[in-house]
Amino acid sequence: MKTIYGVHPDDFKNYQTDKIRERFLIDELVKEDEIRCVYTHYDRMIVGAAHPVAGNLALPNFPNLRSDYFLQRREIGIINVAGKGEIKVDGMSHELDKLDCLYIGMGAKEVLFSSKDQSAPAVFYLLSAPAHKSYPTSFVTYKDVAKVKAGDSSTANARTINKYIHLDGIKSCQLVMGLTILNSGSVWNTMPAHIHDRRMEAYFYFDVPQDQRIFHYMGQPQETRHILMRNYQAVVSPPWSIHAGSGTSSYGFIWGMAGENLDYTDMDGFAIGDLK
């Protein structure tokens, strides 16, 4: 499991494109019949993906966790972004259509991922944070999840925010997770931009056509940089960094946070005119 270390914002100002990608981009995350994970030093978040095709994939106990099993001291949120799949948690089965979400609390020992159809396999995006209390395994469909309309077509950022794991939704210790779908003709996400000094955040882009890209913006509000991203890539955003993007075509993205609190609105916004 690759490790991403923390970066000071003063050091970040000196980074060139290759260094920014090396320190924050998570690529090659989705591979057939593998579970791939990256451990970050930002709130000890683990970012990963499971792509079962031929059979079951078991959530492994990575050596650097130094635990008896993956969720011994952790919780995990999972969203399916492709074909219909199944997750078994200690023998109990949960079927996930595209954009459905499953939360698994601390203490679950066996987690198995599988696809219902090999010709249209599932892709499960995973976010895991340390936990101090066990919350029950909880499932919510895309149809039933709490939805918030945001933005406007006149500024090309009309979108629907789907809030899965948060203070008033699925209960967790410190994990907050959801996804955003942009309206047709809109390209900007999370604009106007913001930071939240007490929480890191990770973005995972999906449904990006093969020949299209996402311009993902990060850095302090007056020292912005960008990373060019493609489908099924994730990026880590430090607490001092904005996190926003614009696509060359339609797309969706999953956002997830961990840190001091579960308050969805705990953020400091910045006017577009103040960004540099």
C-alpha positions as CSV (number, residue, x, y, z in Angstrom):
1,M,0.0,0.0,0.0
2,K,1.5,3.3,-1.1
3,T,1.8,6.1,1.4
4,I,1.2,9.8,0.8
5,Y,2.9,12.1,3.3
6,G,1.9,15.5,4.5
7,V,3.1,18.7,2.7
8,H,3.6,22.2,4.1
9,P,1.8,24.9,2.0
10,D,5.1,26.9,1.8
11,D,6.8,24.0,0.2
12,F,3.9,23.4,-2.1
13,K,4.4,26.8,-3.7
14,N,7.7,25.5,-5.2
15,Y,6.2,22.4,-6.8
16,Q,6.2,21.8,-10.5
17,T,3.6,19.7,-12.3
18,D,5.4,16.4,-11.8
19,K,5.9,16.9,-8.1
20,I,2.3,17.9,-7.5
21,R,1.1,14.8,-9.2
22,E,3.6,12.6,-7.3
23,R,2.5,14.0,-3.9
24,F,-1.3,14.3,-4.3
25,L,-2.6,12.3,-7.3
26,I,-3.8,8.7,-6.8
27,D,-3.8,7.0,-10.2
28,E,-4.0,3.4,-11.4
29,L,-6.5,2.9,-8.6
30,V,-8.9,0.6,-10.4
31,K,-7.6,-2.7,-11.8
32,E,-9.4,-5.9,-12.6
33,D,-9.7,-8.4,-9.7
34,E,-7.6,-6.3,-7.3
35,I,-8.1,-4.1,-4.3
36,R,-5.8,-1.2,-4.4
37,C,-5.4,1.2,-1.5
38,V,-3.3,4.3,-0.6
39,Y,-2.6,5.3,3.0
40,T,-2.4,9.1,3.5
41,H,-1.0,11.0,6.4
42,Y,-3.9,13.4,6.1
43,D,-6.1,12.4,9.0
44,R,-4.9,8.8,8.3
45,M,-7.4,8.4,5.5
46,I,-7.1,5.4,3.2
47,V,-8.3,5.8,-0.4
48,G,-8.9,2.7,-2.4
49,A,-11.0,0.8,-5.0
50,A,-12.1,-2.8,-5.4
51,H,-12.8,-4.1,-8.9
52,P,-14.0,-7.7,-8.7
53,V,-14.6,-9.4,-12.1
54,A,-13.9,-13.1,-12.0
55,G,-14.8,-13.8,-8.4
56,N,-14.7,-12.5,-4.8
57,L,-12.2,-10.0,-3.5
58,A,-11.5,-10.0,0.3
59,L,-10.6,-6.7,2.0
60,P,-7.0,-7.4,3.0
61,N,-5.2,-6.6,6.2
62,F,-2.3,-4.5,4.9
63,P,0.9,-4.9,7.0
64,N,1.4,-1.2,7.7
65,L,-2.0,-1.1,9.5
66,R,-0.4,-3.3,12.2
67,S,-3.8,-4.7,13.2
68,D,-5.4,-8.1,13.3
69,Y,-7.8,-7.2,10.4
70,F,-8.5,-4.1,8.3
71,L,-11.4,-2.7,10.3
72,Q,-10.1,-3.5,13.8
73,R,-9.6,0.2,14.5
74,R,-11.2,1.7,11.4
75,E,-14.5,2.4,9.6
76,I,-15.1,2.4,5.8
77,G,-17.5,4.0,3.3
78,I,-18.1,2.3,-0.1
79,I,-19.8,3.6,-3.2
80,N,-20.3,1.6,-6.3
81,V,-19.7,3.6,-9.5
82,A,-20.2,0.8,-12.2
83,G,-22.2,-2.4,-12.6
84,K,-24.3,-4.1,-10.0
85,G,-22.2,-5.7,-7.2
86,E,-22.4,-7.4,-3.9
87,I,-20.6,-6.9,-0.6
88,K,-20.7,-9.5,2.2
89,V,-19.9,-8.2,5.7
90,D,-19.3,-11.1,8.1
91,G,-21.6,-13.2,6.1
92,M,-24.4,-10.7,5.6
93,S,-25.0,-9.8,1.9
94,H,-25.7,-6.3,0.5
95,E,-26.4,-5.7,-3.1
96,L,-25.3,-2.3,-4.6
97,D,-26.5,-0.8,-7.8
98,K,-24.6,2.0,-9.3
99,L,-24.2,5.0,-6.9
100,D,-25.5,3.0,-3.9
101,C,-23.5,3.3,-0.6
102,L,-22.6,1.0,2.2
103,Y,-21.0,2.0,5.5
104,I,-19.2,-0.6,7.6
105,G,-18.3,0.2,11.2
106,M,-15.3,-0.7,13.3
107,G,-15.0,-4.3,14.2
108,A,-16.3,-6.1,11.0
109,K,-13.8,-8.8,10.3
110,E,-14.6,-10.2,6.8
111,V,-15.6,-8.0,3.8
112,L,-16.0,-9.6,0.4
113,F,-16.6,-7.8,-2.9
114,S,-18.1,-9.4,-6.0
115,S,-19.9,-8.4,-9.2
116,K,-23.3,-9.8,-10.3
117,D,-22.3,-9.8,-14.0
118,Q,-18.7,-10.3,-15.3
119,S,-19.6,-8.4,-18.5
120,A,-20.6,-5.4,-16.5
121,P,-18.6,-5.6,-13.3
122,A,-18.8,-3.3,-10.2
123,V,-16.2,-0.7,-9.2
124,F,-16.3,0.0,-5.5
125,Y,-14.7,3.2,-4.3
126,L,-13.4,3.0,-0.7
127,L,-12.7,5.6,1.9
128,S,-11.5,4.5,5.4
129,A,-10.7,6.5,8.5
130,P,-9.7,5.6,12.0
131,A,-12.6,5.0,14.4
132,H,-13.0,5.0,18.2
133,K,-16.6,3.6,18.3
134,S,-18.4,0.9,16.4
135,Y,-21.4,2.1,14.4
136,P,-23.7,-0.4,12.6
137,T,-23.3,-1.4,9.0
138,S,-25.7,0.9,7.0
139,F,-26.9,0.9,3.4
140,V,-28.6,3.7,1.4
141,T,-29.6,3.7,-2.2
142,Y,-28.9,6.6,-4.6
143,K,-32.6,7.0,-5.0
144,D,-33.2,7.5,-1.2
145,V,-30.1,9.5,-0.3
146,A,-30.5,13.1,0.9
147,K,-30.1,15.5,-2.1
148,V,-29.2,19.2,-2.2
149,K,-29.4,21.3,-5.3
150,A,-26.6,23.8,-5.7
151,G,-25.1,26.2,-8.3
152,D,-26.7,27.7,-11.4
153,S,-26.6,27.1,-15.1
154,S,-25.6,30.7,-15.7
155,T,-22.3,30.0,-13.9
156,A,-22.0,26.5,-15.4
157,N,-22.1,24.8,-11.9
158,A,-25.6,23.6,-11.5
159,R,-25.3,20.3,-9.6
160,T,-26.9,17.8,-7.2
161,I,-25.0,17.0,-4.0
162,N,-25.9,13.6,-2.6
163,K,-25.0,13.3,1.1
164,Y,-24.5,9.7,2.2
165,I,-22.4,9.6,5.4
166,H,-22.7,12.7,7.5
167,L,-24.1,14.1,10.8
168,D,-27.8,13.7,9.7
169,G,-27.3,10.7,7.5
170,I,-25.5,7.4,8.0
171,K,-23.7,7.7,11.3
172,S,-19.9,7.4,11.6
173,C,-17.1,8.4,13.9
174,Q,-15.3,10.9,11.6
175,L,-16.0,9.8,8.0
176,V,-18.1,12.1,5.8
177,M,-18.9,11.0,2.3
178,G,-21.1,11.7,-0.7
179,L,-21.1,12.4,-4.4
180,T,-22.0,15.2,-6.8
181,I,-23.6,14.9,-10.2
182,L,-23.4,17.9,-12.5
183,N,-26.3,19.0,-14.6
184,S,-26.0,18.8,-18.4
185,G,-24.1,21.8,-19.7
186,S,-22.4,22.5,-16.3
187,V,-18.7,21.8,-15.8
188,W,-17.7,23.4,-12.5
189,N,-17.8,21.5,-9.2
190,T,-17.4,23.1,-5.7
191,M,-17.3,26.6,-7.0
192,P,-17.0,29.1,-5.2
193,A,-14.1,27.3,-3.6
194,H,-13.6,26.7,0.1
195,I,-11.2,25.1,2.6
196,H,-11.8,23.4,5.9
197,D,-8.8,23.7,8.2
198,R,-10.0,20.9,10.5
199,R,-10.6,18.3,7.8
200,M,-8.8,16.8,4.8
201,E,-10.7,15.8,1.7
202,A,-10.3,13.4,-1.2
203,Y,-12.0,13.6,-4.6
204,F,-12.6,10.6,-6.9
205,Y,-13.7,11.3,-10.5
206,F,-15.8,8.9,-12.5
207,D,-17.9,8.7,-15.6
208,V,-15.2,10.8,-17.4
209,P,-15.1,9.8,-21.1
210,Q,-11.8,8.2,-22.1
211,D,-10.7,11.2,-24.3
212,Q,-11.8,13.9,-21.8
213,R,-10.1,15.3,-18.7
214,I,-10.8,17.1,-15.4
215,F,-8.8,20.2,-14.4
216,H,-8.6,19.8,-10.6
217,Y,-7.6,22.9,-8.7
218,M,-5.8,22.9,-5.4
219,G,-3.4,25.1,-3.2
220,Q,-4.0,28.0,-1.0
221,P,-6.7,30.4,-2.3
222,Q,-4.0,33.0,-3.4
223,E,-1.6,30.3,-4.6
224,T,-3.6,27.9,-6.8
225,R,-2.3,25.1,-8.9
226,H,-3.9,22.4,-11.0
227,I,-3.7,18.7,-11.8
228,L,-5.1,17.2,-15.0
229,M,-7.0,14.1,-14.2
230,R,-8.8,11.3,-16.0
231,N,-11.5,8.7,-15.2
232,Y,-11.1,6.7,-12.0
233,Q,-8.4,8.8,-10.5
234,A,-8.4,10.3,-7.0
235,V,-6.7,13.3,-5.5
236,V,-5.9,14.2,-1.9
237,S,-6.6,17.7,-0.7
238,P,-4.8,19.0,2.5
239,P,-6.8,21.1,5.0
240,W,-5.1,24.3,3.8
241,S,-6.0,23.6,0.1
242,I,-9.0,24.5,-2.0
243,H,-10.6,21.6,-3.9
244,A,-12.5,22.4,-7.1
245,G,-12.5,21.2,-10.6
246,S,-13.8,21.8,-14.1
247,G,-14.3,19.1,-16.8
248,T,-14.1,19.1,-20.5
249,S,-17.3,17.0,-20.6
250,S,-19.9,15.7,-18.1
251,Y,-18.7,13.7,-15.1
252,G,-19.4,12.8,-11.5
253,F,-17.2,12.8,-8.4
254,I,-17.2,11.4,-4.9
255,W,-16.0,13.6,-2.1
256,G,-15.0,12.3,1.3
257,M,-13.5,13.8,4.4
258,A,-12.1,12.9,7.8
259,G,-11.0,15.2,10.7
260,E,-12.2,16.8,13.8
261,N,-16.0,16.9,13.1
262,L,-18.9,15.7,11.0
263,D,-20.5,19.1,10.3
264,Y,-21.0,19.2,6.5
265,T,-21.1,23.1,6.6
266,D,-17.8,23.5,8.5
267,M,-15.9,25.3,5.8
268,D,-14.4,28.7,5.0
269,G,-15.5,30.0,1.6
270,F,-13.7,32.3,-0.8
271,A,-15.1,34.6,-3.3
272,I,-14.2,33.8,-6.9
273,G,-12.7,37.2,-7.3
274,D,-10.3,36.6,-4.4
275,L,-8.7,33.5,-6.0
276,K,-5.3,33.8,-7.6
